[in-house]
Amino acid sequence: QVQLVESGGGLVQAGASLRLSCAASGLTFSRYQMGWFRQAPGKEREFVAAVNWSGGSTYYADSVKGRFTISRDNAKNTVYLQMNGLKPEDTAAYYCAARRGTYTTVPLTPVEYDYWGQGTQVTVSS
């Protein structure tokens, strides 16, 4: 049974940093591409960042480029999202997702992913 468990969310002030973690189990982690998405109340789930199976290819939404960094540790079956310079508009539930495949490119839309975590809340106050 595949499980993705996010952690690291919280309530912070604007300008602060947080690091989200997503621990995966029940799958061969190194054969999966990993992504982070977020969803604010009343809005659709949106892409944040993704990393391919090796960690050698990453992609970011324009809204987080230069502030967020996605990385993975295949030995620990974990993907991370380092978030710096947080803004109130970053407030959302953050979800990690896994897609089977060892491609160089990374998937950018929710429908391309096979498994999802339950999410961790990030709230940024102004």
Secondary structure by P-SEA (a helix, b strand, c coil): cbbbbbcbbbbbcccbbbbbbbbbcccccccbbbbbbbbcccccccccccccccccbbbbcccccccbbbbbcccccbbbbbbcccccccccbbbbbbbbccccccccccccccccccbbbbbbcc
